[in-house]
Amino acid sequence: MAFTDAKAGNLALHVGDDPAEVRRRRELLEAEVGLTAGSFQYMNQVHGNAVAYIGDAAGSTAAGSPSAGGPTADAMVSAGRPLAVMVADCVPVVLAGETSGGRPVLGVAHAGRPGVAGGVIPATLARMRAEGAEGIRAWIGPSICGSCYEVPEGMRADVAAAVPATWATTSWGTPGLDLPAGARSQLEADGVTMEYSGPCTLENEELFSYRGNPDTGRFAGLVWTT
């Protein structure tokens, strides 16, 4: 697994970048990790909690609608196909487990504010377990921290009512949300082993941050088998 940064360039097709250049960057990334072009499955992320199952064929799903950008969903599970999730402040969650027979079961989740509150992470874990996954491990990538993510008081109350660990106060004393803490609490409650939790996107110039610059690109969380 890995998380890219700004040095790898924008990997999203929906932010006004040259599509040919985005695809070139994706192929360079795949080559760097020893995969053929087009190996990583991306998705059209919509801040929901739908989980798409990715079969052997590119874009094939049991849930979600395949399109040029992949299934419309905010999480994917596969039986070994490399997966990618794109973010620029939201929480990228990368997951890996295997069946009792040793077959890999991989997962990714795009956990923004609606996704954390709506349970996209528990839904992803449930789908992985439905595919026989055991011993699931999780990596939380870089995302905006609770000290930097200011929200209205009512929004903080609504999200924290669903996921109490998200309640936060910014470093300047206003209402905030700690989405990484919320994601960690959901993973821990589901018995998942945490391997890594990344830094704040807004505080790190080597990462894309939508709140730092709305015209920014997207970096990716990646999971694959070797």
C-alpha positions as CSV (number, residue, x, y, z in Angstrom):
1,M,0.0,0.0,0.0
2,A,1.0,3.6,-0.4
3,F,-0.2,7.2,-0.3
4,T,1.1,9.6,-3.0
5,D,1.8,13.3,-2.5
6,A,1.9,16.4,-4.6
7,K,5.2,15.3,-6.3
8,A,3.3,12.5,-8.0
9,G,0.9,15.2,-9.4
10,N,-2.8,15.3,-9.6
11,L,-4.4,11.9,-10.2
12,A,-8.0,13.0,-10.6
13,L,-9.9,13.4,-13.9
14,H,-12.6,15.7,-12.4
15,V,-10.6,18.8,-11.4
16,G,-10.1,20.4,-14.8
17,D,-6.6,18.9,-15.5
18,D,-5.6,17.5,-18.9
19,P,-7.0,14.0,-19.0
20,A,-4.1,12.7,-21.0
21,E,-1.6,14.1,-18.5
22,V,-3.6,12.6,-15.6
23,R,-3.6,9.2,-17.3
24,R,0.2,9.5,-17.9
25,R,0.8,10.2,-14.2
26,R,-1.4,7.2,-13.3
27,E,0.6,4.9,-15.6
28,L,3.9,6.2,-14.2
29,L,2.7,5.4,-10.7
30,E,1.7,1.9,-11.8
31,A,5.1,1.3,-13.4
32,E,6.8,2.5,-10.2
33,V,5.1,-0.2,-8.1
34,G,5.6,-2.9,-10.8
35,L,2.1,-3.0,-12.2
36,T,0.9,-2.7,-15.8
37,A,-0.9,0.4,-17.1
38,G,-4.6,0.5,-16.0
39,S,-4.1,-1.9,-13.1
40,F,-5.4,0.5,-10.4
41,Q,-9.2,0.7,-10.2
42,Y,-10.4,4.3,-9.5
43,M,-14.0,5.4,-8.7
44,N,-16.4,8.3,-9.1
45,Q,-16.6,9.5,-5.5
46,V,-19.8,11.3,-4.4
47,H,-19.6,11.6,-0.6
48,G,-22.0,8.7,0.0
49,N,-21.5,5.2,1.6
50,A,-22.0,2.9,-1.4
51,V,-19.5,0.1,-1.6
52,A,-18.6,-1.3,-5.1
53,Y,-17.3,-4.9,-5.5
54,I,-14.6,-5.0,-8.2
55,G,-14.2,-8.2,-10.2
56,D,-11.4,-9.3,-12.5
57,A,-12.6,-7.1,-15.4
58,A,-11.8,-3.4,-15.3
59,G,-14.9,-1.5,-14.0
60,S,-17.0,-4.6,-13.3
61,T,-19.1,-4.2,-10.2
62,A,-21.7,-5.8,-8.1
63,A,-22.8,-2.4,-6.9
64,G,-22.3,1.0,-8.4
65,S,-22.4,2.2,-12.0
66,P,-19.4,1.6,-14.2
67,S,-18.2,4.6,-16.2
68,A,-15.1,6.0,-17.6
69,G,-13.9,6.9,-14.1
70,G,-15.0,3.6,-12.6
71,P,-18.0,2.8,-10.4
72,T,-19.9,5.6,-8.7
73,A,-19.2,4.8,-5.1
74,D,-17.2,5.9,-2.1
75,A,-15.6,2.6,-1.3
76,M,-14.5,-0.5,-3.2
77,V,-13.6,-4.1,-2.3
78,S,-11.8,-6.6,-4.5
79,A,-10.4,-10.1,-4.4
80,G,-7.0,-8.8,-5.2
81,R,-7.4,-6.2,-7.9
82,P,-5.4,-3.0,-7.1
83,L,-7.6,-0.2,-5.8
84,A,-7.2,3.6,-5.5
85,V,-9.0,6.3,-3.5
86,M,-8.5,10.0,-4.2
87,V,-8.6,12.8,-1.6
88,A,-7.5,16.3,-0.8
89,D,-8.6,16.7,2.8
90,C,-11.1,13.8,3.2
91,V,-9.8,10.6,4.9
92,P,-8.4,8.0,2.6
93,V,-8.7,4.5,4.2
94,V,-6.8,1.6,2.7
95,L,-7.6,-1.9,3.9
96,A,-6.2,-5.4,3.5
97,G,-7.2,-8.8,4.7
98,E,-7.3,-12.4,3.4
99,T,-9.6,-15.4,3.5
100,S,-8.9,-18.5,5.5
101,G,-7.5,-20.0,2.3
102,G,-5.0,-17.2,1.8
103,R,-6.8,-15.2,-1.0
104,P,-6.4,-11.5,-0.6
105,V,-9.4,-9.2,0.0
106,L,-8.6,-5.5,-0.5
107,G,-10.6,-2.4,0.3
108,V,-10.5,1.4,0.0
109,A,-12.8,4.0,1.4
110,H,-13.3,7.8,0.8
111,A,-14.3,9.0,4.2
112,G,-15.2,12.7,4.1
113,R,-17.7,14.3,6.5
114,P,-20.8,12.7,5.0
115,G,-19.0,9.3,4.6
116,V,-17.8,9.1,8.2
117,A,-21.2,10.1,9.5
118,G,-22.9,7.8,7.1
119,G,-20.9,4.7,7.9
120,V,-18.9,4.2,4.7
121,I,-16.0,2.6,6.7
122,P,-18.2,0.0,8.6
123,A,-20.0,-0.7,5.3
124,T,-16.6,-1.4,3.6
125,L,-15.5,-3.7,6.4
126,A,-18.8,-5.6,6.3
127,R,-18.4,-6.2,2.5
128,M,-14.8,-7.3,3.0
129,R,-16.0,-9.8,5.6
130,A,-18.8,-11.0,3.4
131,E,-16.0,-11.9,0.9
132,G,-14.3,-13.9,3.7
133,A,-11.7,-11.4,4.9
134,E,-10.0,-12.1,8.2
135,G,-7.3,-10.2,10.0
136,I,-8.1,-6.9,8.4
137,R,-5.5,-4.2,8.7
138,A,-6.0,-0.5,8.0
139,W,-3.9,2.5,7.0
140,I,-5.4,6.0,7.3
141,G,-3.8,8.4,4.9
142,P,-3.2,12.2,5.2
143,S,-6.3,14.2,5.8
144,I,-7.3,17.5,7.5
145,C,-7.0,17.3,11.2
146,G,-9.5,18.4,13.9
147,S,-7.4,21.5,14.8
148,C,-7.8,22.8,11.2
149,Y,-11.2,21.7,10.0
150,E,-13.6,24.4,11.1
151,V,-17.4,23.8,10.7
152,P,-20.6,25.4,11.9
153,E,-21.6,24.5,15.4
154,G,-24.7,22.6,14.2
155,M,-22.7,20.5,11.8
156,R,-20.3,19.5,14.5
157,A,-23.2,18.5,16.7
158,D,-24.9,16.5,13.9
159,V,-21.7,14.5,12.9
160,A,-20.6,14.0,16.5
161,A,-24.0,12.6,17.4
162,A,-23.4,9.8,14.8
163,V,-19.6,9.5,15.5
164,P,-18.7,11.0,18.9
165,A,-14.9,10.8,18.3
166,T,-15.2,13.5,15.6
167,W,-16.0,16.3,18.1
168,A,-13.2,18.8,18.0
169,T,-12.2,22.4,18.5
170,T,-9.9,24.2,16.1
171,S,-6.6,25.6,17.2
172,W,-8.2,29.1,17.1
173,G,-11.1,28.0,19.4
174,T,-14.0,27.5,17.0
175,P,-16.1,24.3,16.3
176,G,-14.3,21.7,14.4
177,L,-14.5,18.0,13.3
178,D,-11.7,15.5,13.7
179,L,-12.5,13.1,10.8
180,P,-9.4,11.0,11.2
181,A,-10.3,10.4,14.9
182,G,-13.8,9.4,13.8
183,A,-12.4,7.0,11.2
184,R,-10.0,5.4,13.8
185,S,-12.9,5.0,16.2
186,Q,-14.9,3.1,13.6
187,L,-12.0,0.9,12.7
188,E,-11.1,0.1,16.3
189,A,-14.8,-0.6,17.2
190,D,-14.8,-3.2,14.3
191,G,-11.7,-4.9,15.6
192,V,-9.4,-3.8,12.8
193,T,-5.7,-3.4,13.4
194,M,-4.4,0.1,12.7
195,E,-1.1,0.3,11.0
196,Y,-0.7,4.0,10.2
197,S,-2.4,7.3,10.5
198,G,-1.1,10.1,8.3
199,P,-0.5,13.9,8.8
200,C,-2.7,16.9,8.2
201,T,-3.1,17.9,4.6
202,L,-3.7,21.6,5.4
203,E,-0.5,21.7,7.5
204,N,1.7,19.9,4.9
205,E,2.8,21.7,1.7
206,E,3.7,18.4,0.1
207,L,0.0,17.4,0.1
208,F,-3.0,18.6,-1.8
209,S,-5.6,20.4,0.4
210,Y,-9.0,21.6,-0.9
211,R,-9.4,23.9,2.0
212,G,-6.0,25.4,1.4
213,N,-6.7,25.9,-2.3
214,P,-10.1,24.9,-3.9
215,D,-8.3,24.6,-7.3
216,T,-6.0,21.9,-6.0
217,G,-5.5,18.4,-7.4
218,R,-6.0,15.0,-5.7
219,F,-3.5,12.5,-4.3
220,A,-4.3,8.8,-3.9
221,G,-4.3,6.0,-1.4
222,L,-3.4,2.8,-3.1
223,V,-3.5,-0.9,-2.2
224,W,-2.3,-3.9,-4.3
225,T,-0.7,-7.3,-3.8
226,T,2.7,-8.4,-5.0
